[in-house]
């Protein structure tokens, strides 16, 4: 028997049927793996990490039936956790926490109400300003060089800057917090990362108790749900976690699609913006969380003709369900029936906020650097291995260098200034030292500028 088969047999899975989702083969070709798994039917036995078997739901209809039945498929992972490998890299993403993600019923309703109410009070115009200003600050840092890694220099850092302002967290604390979250996603030094994350969030809570402000943390503290200290920590853990890793992957994956597919250099026809099309296609085909929305049935349960063992994780194959061949492809055109935000009682409460952040982040950099191109063929981009995320390791680009703005001159009104308004000449000017572009670049840049202008005129 192979090593994988040995692990599968030890875990009580049929030999040879536990397909690993944590290896290089899955990262390089998830669609091919999903296609092979579909030969088992709507459900497949997979391995999330060494010694961690699970059932992966592959079709859209079955996924919805699980997500909409929390009594049969609850979120509480404590029983599973007692028997899980203590050093498993997936434990941070599956271990029970006293937050909205792992609760069902009245307690979930109470916690979700606090989160939803606090997020709904975030003004869209204020959020747009936060994202635009943060994006422009990052672009200023690499624009003169003519080269950047849009994942590590932009998409990874931008959510950090926005979260700092949304949650009232000091920048240094947020930097440590996001480092801890990234370590948890990657399963690196789990115990220390958990401790660092809890310490950072406690600092933010203490700061906002003493100095209330107009931010999400203060609103959670003041909410009628009367969250205790540990509850506050754990709600912020899930909000920060969802606002960091998945957010950066949504931005980076959409930029990858935009820069590698000429369909997304289009115009405003049909009343939809090309950037919105790119985001929606990513949410359908390469969602930031490819496999998640994990549940843990408390007893043996029959699903799609199979009997699932009690307490073994049932994982929604979000990307697989979205690309289910049985799903009418016409449903993907102009609608948002994908499962990237999950479904049922646990539908992401911050989906509107996340979508706005991604849209503004992408539009801003495309407007500022309209002649940007991938620095390597798209086939050479590498994906991070892991069972849950769809995440690039880097997104290198090049573009005509943009001279650094003289801040003293700008402040005195003598030069081009940064603004939240579109179509600044500084960012559409062709620089004499720039590398010649292919013949389509000028029209492509113009269309990108028009897409940003169209969104701005619509007040979006």
C-alpha positions as CSV (number, residue, x, y, z in Angstrom):
1,X,0.0,0.0,0.0
2,X,1.1,3.6,-0.6
3,X,1.6,6.0,2.2
4,X,-1.7,7.7,1.4
5,X,-3.5,4.4,1.4
6,X,-2.0,3.5,4.7
7,X,-3.2,6.7,6.2
8,X,-6.6,6.3,4.7
9,X,-6.9,2.7,6.1
10,X,-5.8,3.9,9.5
11,X,-8.5,6.5,9.5
12,X,-11.2,4.1,8.6
13,X,-11.4,5.2,4.9
14,X,-11.5,2.7,2.0
15,X,-8.0,2.1,0.8
16,X,-7.0,4.3,-2.2
17,X,-10.0,6.6,-2.0
18,X,-8.7,9.3,0.3
19,X,-7.4,11.8,-2.2
20,X,-5.1,14.4,-0.6
21,X,-6.0,18.0,-1.0
22,X,-2.9,19.3,0.6
23,X,-0.3,18.3,-1.9
24,X,1.3,19.9,-5.0
25,X,-0.9,17.9,-7.4
26,X,-4.1,19.5,-6.1
27,X,-2.6,23.0,-6.0
28,X,-1.4,22.7,-9.6
29,X,-4.6,21.2,-11.0
30,X,-7.7,21.4,-8.7
31,X,-10.1,21.2,-11.6
32,X,-8.5,17.9,-12.7
33,X,-8.7,16.5,-9.2
34,X,-12.4,17.5,-8.9
35,X,-13.1,15.8,-12.2
36,X,-11.6,12.6,-11.0
37,X,-13.3,12.8,-7.6
38,X,-16.7,13.3,-9.3
39,X,-16.3,9.7,-10.6
40,X,-17.1,8.7,-7.0
41,X,-20.4,10.6,-7.2
42,X,-21.5,13.8,-5.5
43,X,-19.4,13.0,-2.4
44,X,-15.7,11.9,-2.3
45,X,-13.4,10.8,0.5
46,X,-10.4,13.2,0.8
47,X,-7.5,13.9,3.1
48,X,-7.2,17.5,4.4
49,X,-3.8,16.8,6.0
50,X,-1.9,13.7,7.0
51,X,-4.3,11.6,9.2
52,X,-7.3,14.0,8.7
53,X,-9.9,12.3,6.5
54,X,-13.1,14.2,5.4
55,X,-16.0,14.0,3.0
56,X,-15.9,16.5,0.2
57,X,-19.2,17.7,-1.3
58,X,-18.8,18.2,-5.0
59,X,-22.1,19.2,-6.5
60,X,-24.1,22.4,-6.0
61,X,-27.4,20.8,-5.0
62,X,-25.9,18.6,-2.3
63,X,-23.8,21.4,-1.0
64,X,-27.0,23.6,-0.6
65,X,-28.7,20.7,1.2
66,X,-25.9,20.5,3.7
67,X,-25.5,24.3,4.2
68,X,-29.3,24.7,4.8
69,X,-29.6,21.9,7.4
70,X,-27.6,22.9,10.5
71,X,-29.4,20.5,12.7
72,X,-28.0,17.5,10.8
73,X,-24.7,19.2,9.8
74,X,-23.7,21.5,12.8
75,X,-20.6,23.6,13.0
76,X,-19.3,22.5,16.4
77,X,-16.0,20.7,15.9
78,X,-15.2,19.9,19.5
79,X,-15.8,16.1,19.4
80,X,-13.7,15.9,16.2
81,X,-11.0,18.0,17.7
82,X,-10.5,15.5,20.6
83,X,-9.4,12.9,18.2
84,X,-7.5,15.0,15.6
85,X,-3.7,15.1,15.4
86,X,-2.6,17.8,17.8
87,X,0.1,19.0,15.5
88,X,-2.0,19.0,12.3
89,X,-1.5,22.1,10.1
90,X,-5.3,22.3,9.5
91,X,-6.2,22.4,13.2
92,X,-6.1,26.2,13.4
93,X,-8.8,26.4,10.7
94,X,-11.0,23.7,12.2
95,X,-10.5,24.0,16.0
96,X,-13.5,25.1,17.9
97,X,-13.7,28.8,18.8
98,X,-16.5,30.6,20.6
99,X,-17.4,32.6,17.6
100,X,-20.2,32.8,15.0
101,X,-18.4,30.4,12.7
102,X,-18.7,27.4,15.1
103,X,-22.2,28.2,16.5
104,X,-25.7,27.2,15.5
105,X,-29.2,28.0,16.6
106,X,-30.0,30.9,19.1
107,X,-26.3,31.5,20.0
108,X,-25.3,31.8,16.4
109,X,-28.2,34.2,15.9
110,X,-27.1,36.4,18.8
111,X,-23.5,36.6,17.7
112,X,-24.3,37.1,14.0
113,X,-26.7,39.9,14.9
114,X,-23.9,41.7,16.7
115,X,-21.5,41.3,13.8
116,X,-24.1,42.2,11.1
117,X,-25.3,45.3,13.0
118,X,-21.7,46.5,13.5
119,X,-20.7,46.0,9.9
120,X,-23.9,47.6,8.5
121,X,-22.9,50.9,10.3
122,X,-19.8,51.1,8.1
123,X,-20.5,53.9,5.7
124,X,-19.8,52.8,2.1
125,X,-18.3,56.2,1.1
126,X,-16.0,56.0,4.1
127,X,-15.0,52.5,3.3
128,X,-14.3,53.4,-0.3
129,X,-12.1,56.3,0.9
130,X,-10.2,54.0,3.2
131,X,-9.5,51.5,0.4
132,X,-8.6,54.2,-2.2
133,X,-6.3,56.1,0.1
134,X,-4.6,52.9,1.3
135,X,-4.3,51.6,-2.3
136,X,-2.8,54.9,-3.5
137,X,-0.2,54.8,-0.7
138,X,0.9,51.4,-1.7
139,X,1.1,52.2,-5.4
140,X,3.2,55.2,-4.6
141,X,5.8,52.9,-3.1
142,X,6.4,50.8,-6.2
143,X,5.1,53.0,-9.1
144,X,8.5,54.6,-9.8
145,X,10.3,51.2,-10.2
146,X,8.0,49.9,-13.0
147,X,7.8,46.5,-11.4
148,X,5.8,45.0,-8.5
149,X,4.5,41.8,-7.0
150,X,0.8,42.6,-6.8
151,X,0.3,39.8,-4.2
152,X,2.9,40.7,-1.7
153,X,3.3,44.4,-2.4
154,X,-0.4,45.1,-2.8
155,X,-3.1,42.5,-2.3
156,X,-1.6,41.2,1.0
157,X,-1.0,44.6,2.5
158,X,-4.1,46.5,1.4
159,X,-6.6,44.6,3.6
160,X,-4.2,45.1,6.6
161,X,-4.3,48.9,6.1
162,X,-8.1,48.9,5.7
163,X,-8.6,46.6,8.7
164,X,-6.5,48.9,10.8
165,X,-9.0,51.7,10.2
166,X,-12.2,49.6,10.2
167,X,-11.4,48.0,13.6
168,X,-9.6,50.9,15.2
169,X,-6.4,48.9,15.6
170,X,-3.0,50.6,15.8
171,X,-1.0,49.8,12.7
172,X,1.8,48.0,14.6
173,X,-0.8,45.8,16.3
174,X,-2.5,45.0,13.0
175,X,0.8,44.1,11.4
176,X,1.5,41.5,14.2
177,X,-2.1,40.3,14.0
178,X,-2.1,39.6,10.3
179,X,1.3,37.9,10.6
180,X,-0.3,35.6,13.2
181,X,-3.3,35.0,11.0
182,X,-1.1,34.1,8.0
183,X,0.8,31.6,10.2
184,X,-2.5,30.0,11.2
185,X,-3.6,29.7,7.6
186,X,-0.3,28.0,6.7
187,X,-0.2,25.8,9.8
188,X,3.1,27.3,11.0
189,X,4.0,27.4,14.7
190,X,0.3,27.1,15.6
191,X,0.6,27.5,19.4
192,X,2.6,30.7,19.1
193,X,0.4,32.1,16.3
194,X,-2.7,31.5,18.4
195,X,-1.1,33.2,21.4
196,X,0.1,36.2,19.3
197,X,-3.3,36.6,17.7
198,X,-5.2,36.6,21.0
199,X,-2.7,39.0,22.5
200,X,-3.1,41.5,19.6
201,X,-6.9,41.4,19.7
202,X,-6.9,41.9,23.4
203,X,-4.8,45.0,23.0
204,X,-7.4,46.4,20.5
205,X,-10.3,45.6,22.7
206,X,-8.6,47.2,25.7
207,X,-7.8,50.3,23.7
208,X,-11.4,50.7,22.4
209,X,-12.9,50.1,25.9
210,X,-10.8,53.0,27.2
211,X,-11.1,55.1,24.0
212,X,-14.3,54.4,22.1
213,X,-14.4,55.5,18.5
214,X,-16.4,55.1,15.3
215,X,-15.1,51.6,14.4
216,X,-16.4,48.0,14.3
217,X,-14.6,47.0,17.6
218,X,-16.3,49.8,19.6
219,X,-19.7,48.9,18.0
220,X,-19.3,45.3,19.0
221,X,-18.4,46.3,22.6
222,X,-21.5,48.5,22.8
223,X,-23.9,46.1,21.1
224,X,-26.9,44.9,23.1
225,X,-25.7,41.3,22.6
226,X,-23.4,42.1,25.6
227,X,-20.4,40.1,24.4
228,X,-18.0,38.9,27.0
229,X,-14.3,39.5,26.7
230,X,-13.6,36.0,25.3
231,X,-16.5,36.3,22.9
232,X,-15.2,39.7,21.7
233,X,-11.8,38.1,21.1
234,X,-13.2,35.2,19.1
235,X,-15.6,37.4,17.0
236,X,-12.7,39.6,16.0
237,X,-10.6,36.5,15.2
238,X,-13.1,35.4,12.6
239,X,-13.6,38.9,11.2
240,X,-9.9,39.6,11.0
241,X,-9.2,36.1,9.6
242,X,-11.9,36.5,6.9
243,X,-10.7,40.1,6.2
244,X,-7.0,39.1,5.7
245,X,-6.2,35.9,3.8
246,X,-9.4,35.4,1.7
247,X,-9.5,39.1,0.9
248,X,-6.0,39.2,-0.4
249,X,-6.7,36.1,-2.5
250,X,-9.9,37.6,-4.0
251,X,-8.0,40.7,-5.1
252,X,-5.0,38.8,-6.4
253,X,-7.0,36.2,-8.2
254,X,-9.1,38.8,-9.9
255,X,-6.1,40.8,-11.0
256,X,-4.5,37.6,-12.4
257,X,-7.6,37.0,-14.4
258,X,-7.8,40.6,-15.6
259,X,-4.2,40.7,-16.7
260,X,-4.2,37.3,-18.4
261,X,-7.6,37.3,-20.2
262,X,-8.5,39.9,-22.8
263,X,-12.2,39.5,-22.1
264,X,-11.7,41.6,-19.1
265,X,-10.4,44.7,-21.0
266,X,-13.9,45.3,-22.3
267,X,-16.2,48.2,-22.2
268,X,-19.3,49.3,-20.3
269,X,-21.8,47.5,-22.6
270,X,-24.6,45.7,-20.9
271,X,-24.4,48.0,-17.9
272,X,-21.9,45.8,-16.1
273,X,-18.3,46.8,-15.4
274,X,-15.4,44.5,-16.6
275,X,-13.9,44.5,-13.1
276,X,-17.2,43.3,-11.6
277,X,-17.2,40.5,-14.3
278,X,-13.7,39.5,-13.3
279,X,-14.6,39.4,-9.6
280,X,-17.7,37.3,-10.2
281,X,-15.8,34.9,-12.4
282,X,-13.2,34.4,-9.7
283,X,-15.9,33.8,-7.1
284,X,-17.4,31.2,-9.4
285,X,-14.3,29.4,-10.6
286,X,-11.4,30.3,-8.3
287,X,-13.0,31.4,-5.0
288,X,-10.5,32.5,-2.3
289,X,-11.8,29.6,-0.1
290,X,-11.9,26.7,-2.5
291,X,-13.0,24.1,0.1
292,X,-14.4,25.1,3.5
293,X,-17.8,25.7,5.2
294,X,-17.0,22.6,7.3
295,X,-19.6,20.8,9.3
296,X,-19.5,17.8,11.7
297,X,-22.5,15.5,11.8
298,X,-23.2,14.3,15.4
299,X,-24.4,10.9,14.2
300,X,-24.2,8.7,11.2
301,X,-26.1,10.4,8.4
302,X,-27.1,9.4,4.9
303,X,-26.3,11.9,2.2
304,X,-26.5,11.5,-1.6
305,X,-26.7,7.7,-1.2
306,X,-23.8,7.4,1.2
307,X,-23.7,6.9,4.9
308,X,-21.3,9.4,6.5
309,X,-19.6,8.6,9.8
310,X,-20.4,10.7,12.9
311,X,-18.1,13.6,13.7
312,X,-16.0,13.3,10.6
313,X,-15.7,16.6,8.8
314,X,-18.0,17.3,5.8
315,X,-16.3,19.9,3.7
316,X,-18.1,21.9,1.0
317,X,-16.1,21.9,-2.2
318,X,-17.0,25.5,-3.0
319,X,-15.0,25.6,-6.3
320,X,-16.2,22.1,-7.3
321,X,-19.9,22.9,-6.6
322,X,-19.7,26.2,-8.5
323,X,-18.3,24.3,-11.5
324,X,-20.6,21.3,-11.2
325,X,-21.3,20.1,-14.7
326,X,-24.9,19.5,-13.7
327,X,-25.3,23.2,-12.8
328,X,-26.9,25.0,-15.7
329,X,-24.1,27.3,-17.0
330,X,-26.6,30.0,-17.9
331,X,-27.1,30.5,-14.1
332,X,-23.5,31.8,-14.0
333,X,-24.3,34.7,-16.3
334,X,-25.4,37.8,-14.5
335,X,-26.3,36.2,-11.1
336,X,-24.5,35.4,-7.9
337,X,-25.8,31.9,-7.0
338,X,-22.2,30.8,-6.4
339,X,-21.2,29.5,-3.0
340,X,-18.2,31.6,-2.5
341,X,-19.9,33.4,0.4
342,X,-21.4,30.1,1.6
343,X,-25.2,29.8,2.0
344,X,-27.9,29.3,4.6
345,X,-27.6,30.6,8.1
346,X,-23.8,30.9,7.8
347,X,-23.7,33.0,4.7
348,X,-20.8,35.4,5.0
349,X,-22.2,38.5,6.9
350,X,-19.4,40.7,5.4
351,X,-19.8,39.8,1.7
352,X,-20.9,43.3,0.8
353,X,-17.9,44.9,2.5
354,X,-15.5,42.3,1.0
355,X,-16.9,42.9,-2.5
356,X,-16.6,46.7,-2.2
357,X,-13.0,46.4,-0.9
358,X,-12.0,44.1,-3.8
359,X,-13.8,46.3,-6.4
360,X,-12.1,49.5,-5.3
361,X,-8.7,47.9,-4.8
362,X,-8.7,46.5,-8.4
363,X,-10.2,49.6,-10.0
364,X,-7.7,51.9,-8.3
365,X,-4.6,50.1,-9.4
366,X,-5.9,49.6,-12.9
367,X,-6.7,53.3,-13.2
368,X,-3.3,54.3,-11.7
369,X,-1.3,51.8,-13.8
370,X,-3.4,51.2,-16.9
371,X,-0.5,49.7,-19.0
372,X,0.3,47.0,-16.5
373,X,1.1,43.5,-17.7
374,X,2.2,40.2,-16.1
375,X,6.0,39.9,-15.9
376,X,5.8,36.1,-16.6
377,X,3.5,33.9,-18.6
378,X,0.4,33.2,-16.7
379,X,1.2,29.4,-16.8
380,X,4.3,30.1,-14.7
381,X,2.5,31.6,-11.8
382,X,2.6,29.3,-8.8
383,X,-0.3,28.4,-6.4
384,X,0.2,27.7,-2.7
385,X,-0.5,24.2,-1.6
386,X,-3.2,23.7,1.0
387,X,-6.7,22.1,1.2
388,X,-8.7,25.3,1.8
389,X,-7.5,28.3,-0.1
390,X,-6.9,29.1,-3.7
391,X,-3.9,31.4,-3.3
392,X,-1.0,32.5,-5.5
393,X,2.6,32.7,-4.2
394,X,3.3,35.8,-6.2
395,X,1.8,38.0,-9.0
396,X,4.8,39.8,-10.7
397,X,3.9,42.6,-13.1
398,X,5.7,45.4,-15.0
399,X,4.5,48.7,-16.3
400,X,5.9,52.1,-17.5
401,X,7.6,53.7,-14.5
402,X,5.7,56.6,-12.9
403,X,8.0,59.3,-11.5
404,X,7.6,59.8,-7.8
405,X,5.5,62.8,-6.9
406,X,7.3,65.6,-5.1
407,X,5.3,65.9,-1.9
408,X,6.4,69.4,-1.1
409,X,5.4,70.5,-4.6
410,X,2.1,68.7,-4.3
411,X,1.2,70.2,-1.0
412,X,1.9,73.6,-2.3
413,X,-0.4,73.0,-5.2
414,X,2.3,73.2,-7.8
415,X,2.0,69.7,-9.2
416,X,-0.2,66.7,-9.8
417,X,-1.8,65.6,-6.6
418,X,-3.2,62.3,-5.4
419,X,-6.9,62.3,-5.2
420,X,-9.8,59.9,-4.9
421,X,-11.1,61.1,-8.2
422,X,-10.4,59.2,-11.4
423,X,-8.5,60.1,-14.5
424,X,-5.6,62.0,-13.1
425,X,-3.1,62.9,-15.8
426,X,-0.2,61.7,-13.7
427,X,-1.4,58.2,-14.0
428,X,-2.3,58.1,-17.7
429,X,0.8,59.9,-18.9
430,X,3.2,57.9,-21.0
431,X,6.7,58.0,-19.6
432,X,9.5,58.5,-22.1
433,X,11.7,55.8,-20.5
434,X,8.9,53.2,-20.5
435,X,9.2,49.8,-22.2
436,X,7.2,49.7,-25.5
437,X,3.9,47.9,-25.1
438,X,2.1,45.6,-27.5
439,X,-0.2,47.4,-29.9
440,X,-3.4,46.6,-27.9
441,X,-2.2,48.3,-24.7
442,X,-3.4,51.8,-25.5
443,X,-6.9,50.8,-26.1
444,X,-6.8,48.4,-23.2
445,X,-5.7,51.2,-20.9
446,X,-8.4,53.5,-22.2
447,X,-11.1,51.0,-21.6
448,X,-9.8,50.5,-18.0
449,X,-10.0,54.2,-17.5
450,X,-13.5,54.3,-18.8
451,X,-14.6,51.4,-16.5
452,X,-13.3,53.4,-13.5
453,X,-15.0,56.6,-14.7
454,X,-18.3,54.7,-15.3
455,X,-18.2,53.3,-11.7
456,X,-17.4,56.7,-10.3
457,X,-20.3,58.4,-12.2
458,X,-22.6,55.7,-10.9
459,X,-21.5,56.5,-7.3
460,X,-20.4,53.0,-6.7
